[in-house]
Amino acid sequence: MAPALPELMLSIEDIKIAASKKLPLKAREFYNSGSTTQITVTENSTAYKKYRLRPRVLVDVSQLDLRLNLFNQTFDFPLGLSPTGIQAMAHPQGELASSRASARRNIPMAVSSFSTYPIEEVVQAGQHLNPSATHTMQLYTLRDRALQTQIIRRAEASGCKAIFLTADSPVLGYRYNETRNDFRTPEGLSWPMMGVTSDQLQQVTHDAGFVATNSDAHSWAKEIPWLRSVTNMQIWIKGVLTAEDVHLAREYGCDGVIVSNHGGRQLDEVVPTIDALPECVEAAAGKIRVHIDGGIRTGTDIFKAVALGAECCWIGRPTIWGLAYDGESGVSRVLDILYEEFKRCMQLTGCRTLADVTPAALAVLRTDGPAAKL
């Protein structure tokens, strides 16, 4: 009998399928599902499909420059790893593996407050391979200011460049699968940044633990001035979907916003992030940086987001799928796929630098006739 051929991981979908075979049901549903009817989870990805490309031909694309300048660093292309919690449930090395993969690919990584490894170890794992490896720290609006301050101080001491304040989570979105599965962080895993042990996590549901720590009394006036008083790191607001909130981020002197709906895990039936992006970019008016996450599954998706004004894209679930498939090597494969797809899309559309990627490169499908140039 001929030896079995190795699995060909050619796309993020291939890796998702392979990961799903390895993840236990509770873990798979926790990672893949969103709130209530899953409309936003689905539309985050499908919304990209209504945009089509308008390639220019006979352009010399032998020399490309895909590099992004951010946080006083130069990265290989406009992609980062979103803050995704409980990564060691997908693979024992969890955030350590993700940090090493992002360092090898020379892109930034945001670390979740619900990381299963402490920020010090996550940063060290990446910087051991690449001294320029760059990390940011995701932060929720917590009831306990002392705990918030402790997280910030540890992030600063570790060399993190920014705080990503998740602003869309005064309460947890209602996730049916977590209730049906009685989901709890698996035994043996803890949340070291939150100071929560494995034994404590076994005693409460994920929803109950979230409610006990997060503040539903947060506001722009309370959070941003306080953060400015305790840190010199950049402050970014994650979870913005409207021009009104971009204007407030500018008013309060934030450094950037991430157009995000928490991967559809908070409020269901909100606008897909790629559709919310244009109004947020217009409201930013070049005065504040605008990034995006949610639903990005191909290098062409990255291209479309950049064309619509995003400076950088961030991915969450593909990182988890890479981990579940093959740990650090799996995450590296995810990043390599997205890099090669993005590079080829740049070449085939006649774009040599990120500055060439503009709305002129896109059309939108219409129901009443030809595709319309943006």
C-alpha positions in Angstrom: 0.0 0.0 0.0 1.3 3.4 -0.9 2.1 5.7 2.0 -0.6 8.3 2.8 0.0 11.7 1.4 0.6 14.5 3.9 -2.3 16.8 4.4 -2.2 19.9 2.2 -3.1 23.0 4.2 -3.6 25.4 1.3 -6.2 27.7 2.9 -7.5 28.9 6.3 -10.6 26.8 5.6 -8.3 23.7 5.3 -6.8 24.5 8.7 -10.2 25.2 10.2 -11.5 21.7 9.1 -8.3 20.0 10.4 -8.6 21.9 13.7 -12.2 21.0 14.2 -11.4 17.3 14.0 -9.0 17.7 16.9 -10.9 20.1 19.2 -13.3 18.6 21.8 -16.9 19.7 21.3 -17.0 22.2 24.1 -13.8 23.9 23.1 -14.7 23.9 19.4 -18.1 25.5 20.1 -16.6 28.0 22.5 -14.1 29.2 19.9 -16.2 29.1 16.8 -19.6 30.3 18.0 -20.9 33.7 18.7 -23.9 35.1 20.5 -27.6 34.1 20.0 -28.4 33.4 16.4 -24.8 33.7 15.0 -25.8 36.2 12.3 -22.8 38.5 13.0 -20.4 35.5 13.1 -21.5 34.5 9.6 -21.8 38.0 8.1 -18.4 39.1 9.3 -16.9 36.8 6.7 -19.7 36.8 4.0 -19.8 40.6 3.9 -16.4 40.6 2.2 -17.9 38.6 -0.7 -19.9 41.5 -2.1 -16.7 43.4 -2.9 -14.9 42.6 -6.1 -11.5 43.5 -7.3 -10.6 45.9 -10.2 -7.1 44.9 -11.2 -4.7 47.1 -13.2 -2.6 45.2 -15.8 0.8 45.6 -17.3 2.2 46.9 -14.1 5.8 46.0 -13.0 5.2 44.1 -9.7 8.6 42.4 -9.5 9.5 44.6 -6.5 6.8 44.9 -3.8 6.8 46.7 -0.5 4.2 45.3 1.8 5.7 46.7 5.0 3.7 48.5 7.7 5.1 51.0 10.1 3.4 50.8 13.5 4.4 51.2 17.2 7.7 52.5 15.9 8.4 49.2 14.3 8.4 47.9 10.7 6.3 44.8 10.1 6.3 42.4 7.1 2.7 43.1 6.1 -0.5 44.7 7.6 -1.6 41.8 9.9 -1.6 41.2 13.6 -2.9 38.5 16.0 -6.0 39.7 17.9 -6.2 39.2 21.6 -7.8 35.7 21.9 -8.2 34.2 25.3 -7.7 30.7 26.7 -5.4 29.6 23.9 -3.9 26.7 25.9 -7.3 25.0 25.5 -6.5 24.7 21.8 -2.8 23.6 22.3 -0.8 23.3 25.5 1.7 25.9 24.4 -1.1 28.4 23.7 -0.1 32.0 23.7 3.6 31.1 23.8 3.3 29.3 20.4 1.3 32.2 19.0 4.0 34.6 20.1 6.7 32.7 18.5 4.8 32.3 15.3 4.1 36.1 15.1 7.7 36.9 15.9 8.9 34.6 13.1 6.5 36.3 10.6 7.4 39.7 12.0 3.9 40.9 12.8 2.5 42.2 16.1 0.5 40.2 18.7 -2.1 41.4 21.1 -2.3 39.4 24.3 -5.7 38.8 26.0 -6.3 39.5 29.7 -7.7 36.0 29.7 -4.3 34.6 28.5 -3.4 31.2 29.9 0.2 32.4 30.2 1.4 35.5 31.9 2.4 38.5 29.7 6.0 38.2 30.8 6.3 34.7 29.4 4.4 35.5 26.2 6.6 38.4 25.3 9.8 36.6 26.2 8.8 33.7 23.9 8.5 36.0 20.9 11.5 38.1 21.7 13.7 35.0 22.1 13.3 34.5 18.4 13.0 38.1 17.3 14.3 40.9 19.6 11.9 43.3 17.8 8.8 41.1 18.4 6.0 43.5 19.4 3.1 42.9 21.7 0.2 44.9 23.0 -2.0 44.2 26.1 -5.8 43.8 25.8 -7.7 45.2 28.8 -11.3 45.1 29.9 -13.0 47.8 32.0 -12.8 46.1 35.3 -14.5 46.7 38.6 -11.2 46.4 40.4 -8.9 49.4 39.5 -6.0 47.8 41.5 -6.2 44.7 39.3 -6.4 46.9 36.1 -3.3 48.9 37.3 -1.4 45.7 38.0 -2.1 44.4 34.5 -1.0 47.7 33.0 2.2 47.7 35.1 3.1 44.2 34.1 2.4 44.9 30.4 4.6 48.1 30.6 7.5 46.2 32.3 7.3 43.5 29.7 7.7 46.1 26.9 4.1 46.2 25.5 3.6 49.1 23.2 -0.1 49.8 23.7 -3.3 49.0 25.7 -6.1 47.7 23.6 -9.2 48.6 25.7 -12.1 46.3 24.8 -15.0 48.7 25.0 -17.9 46.5 23.8 -18.2 44.3 26.8 -19.9 45.8 29.8 -21.6 42.4 30.0 -21.0 39.1 28.1 -22.9 38.4 25.0 -25.5 35.7 25.4 -23.9 32.6 23.9 -26.3 29.6 23.8 -23.6 27.0 23.4 -21.8 28.0 26.6 -25.0 27.6 28.6 -25.9 24.3 27.0 -22.3 23.0 27.5 -21.9 24.4 31.0 -18.7 25.8 29.6 -15.8 26.4 32.1 -12.2 26.9 31.4 -10.7 23.4 31.5 -9.1 22.0 34.6 -5.4 22.8 34.9 -5.7 26.2 33.1 -5.8 29.5 34.8 -6.0 33.3 34.0 -2.7 34.5 35.5 -3.2 38.1 34.4 -6.5 38.2 36.1 -5.2 36.4 39.2 -7.7 33.6 38.8 -6.6 30.0 39.6 -7.7 26.8 37.9 -9.7 25.8 41.1 -11.5 29.1 41.0 -12.4 28.7 37.3 -13.9 25.3 38.0 -16.4 26.8 40.5 -18.1 29.3 38.2 -19.4 29.4 34.6 -17.6 31.5 32.1 -20.5 34.0 32.1 -20.6 34.3 35.9 -16.9 34.8 36.1 -17.1 37.6 33.5 -19.9 39.4 35.3 -18.0 39.3 38.6 -15.0 41.1 37.1 -16.1 43.4 34.4 -17.7 46.8 35.0 -21.0 47.8 33.4 -20.6 51.3 34.8 -17.8 52.3 32.4 -17.8 55.4 30.3 -15.4 57.5 28.1 -15.1 60.1 30.8 -14.2 57.5 33.4 -11.9 55.1 31.5 -9.8 57.2 29.1 -8.6 59.9 31.5 -7.9 57.3 34.1 -5.8 55.2 31.7 -3.9 58.3 30.7 -3.1 59.0 34.3 -1.6 55.6 34.9 0.3 54.7 31.7 2.3 56.2 28.9 1.5 53.3 26.6 -0.6 54.0 23.5 -4.4 53.7 24.2 -6.5 52.0 21.5 -10.2 51.4 21.7 -11.3 48.0 20.4 -15.0 47.4 19.6 -15.8 50.6 17.7 -18.5 50.3 14.9 -19.7 53.9 14.4 -18.5 57.3 13.3 -19.8 58.7 16.6 -17.5 56.6 18.7 -14.5 57.4 16.4 -15.2 61.1 17.0 -15.2 60.4 20.8 -11.9 58.4 20.5 -10.4 61.5 18.8 -11.9 63.8 21.4 -10.4 61.8 24.3 -7.0 61.7 22.6 -6.8 58.0 21.9 -4.1 56.7 19.6 -6.3 54.4 17.5 -9.4 52.4 17.1 -10.0 48.8 16.1 -13.3 48.4 14.2 -14.5 45.2 15.8 -17.7 43.4 16.9 -15.8 40.9 19.1 -16.0 38.3 16.4 -19.8 38.2 16.7 -19.5 37.1 20.3 -21.1 40.1 22.0 -24.2 41.8 20.4 -25.6 39.7 17.6 -27.0 41.4 14.4 -24.6 44.3 14.5 -23.0 45.6 11.3 -20.2 43.4 9.9 -16.9 45.1 10.5 -15.9 45.5 6.8 -19.2 47.4 6.3 -18.7 49.5 9.4 -15.1 50.4 8.3 -15.8 53.1 5.7 -17.8 55.4 8.0 -15.1 54.9 10.8 -12.3 55.8 8.4 -14.2 58.9 7.2 -14.8 60.0 10.8 -11.1 59.4 11.6 -10.2 61.9 8.9 -6.5 60.9 9.1 -6.3 62.1 12.7 -6.4 58.7 14.4 -5.4 55.3 13.2 -8.0 52.8 12.2 -7.6 49.0 12.2 -10.1 46.2 11.8 -10.7 42.6 12.9 -13.5 40.1 12.4 -14.1 37.6 9.6 -10.8 37.9 7.8 -10.1 34.5 6.2 -8.0 35.2 3.1 -5.2 37.5 1.9 -7.8 39.0 -0.4 -9.9 40.0 2.6 -6.9 41.8 4.0 -6.5 43.6 0.6 -10.2 44.7 0.6 -9.9 46.0 4.2 -6.8 48.0 3.4 -8.5 49.3 0.2 -11.4 50.5 2.4 -9.1 52.4 4.7 -7.8 50.0 7.4 -4.2 50.4 8.2 -3.9 46.9 9.6 -6.0 43.8 10.0 -6.1 41.5 13.0 -7.2 37.8 13.2 -8.6 35.8 16.1 -10.1 32.4 15.2 -7.5 31.5 12.5 -4.9 31.7 15.2 -6.9 29.2 17.3 -7.4 26.9 14.4 -3.7 27.0 13.6 -2.9 26.1 17.3 -5.4 23.3 17.4 -4.1 21.9 14.1 -0.4 21.9 14.9 0.7 24.3 17.6 3.3 26.9 16.7 3.8 25.3 13.2 0.0 25.6 12.6 -0.1 29.3 13.5 3.0 29.8 11.3 1.1 28.1 8.4 -1.9 30.4 8.9 0.3 33.4 8.7 2.3 32.2 5.7 -1.0 31.4 3.9 -2.3 34.9 4.5 1.0 36.6 3.6 1.3 34.7 0.3 -2.3 35.3 -0.6 -2.0 39.0 0.2 1.2 39.3 -1.8 -0.2 37.5 -4.8 -3.4 39.7 -4.6 -1.2 42.8 -4.6 0.7 41.6 -7.7 -2.4 40.5 -9.6 -4.1 43.9 -9.0 -1.1 45.9 -10.0 -0.4 47.3 -6.5 3.3 47.6 -5.5 2.9 49.3 -2.1 0.2 49.6 0.5 -0.4 53.2 -0.7 -1.5 51.8 -4.0 -4.3 49.9 -2.4 -7.2 52.3 -2.6 -11.0 52.2 -3.1 -10.3 52.4 -6.8 -9.2 48.8 -6.6 -12.7 47.6 -5.5 -16.2 47.3 -7.0 -19.3 46.4 -5.2 -21.9 43.9 -6.5 -25.3 45.3 -7.3 -28.6 43.5 -7.8 -29.8 45.8 -10.6 -26.9 45.6 -13.1 -23.1 45.7 -13.4 -20.7 45.9 -10.5 -20.3 49.5 -9.4 -17.0 51.2 -8.9 -16.5 52.5 -5.4 
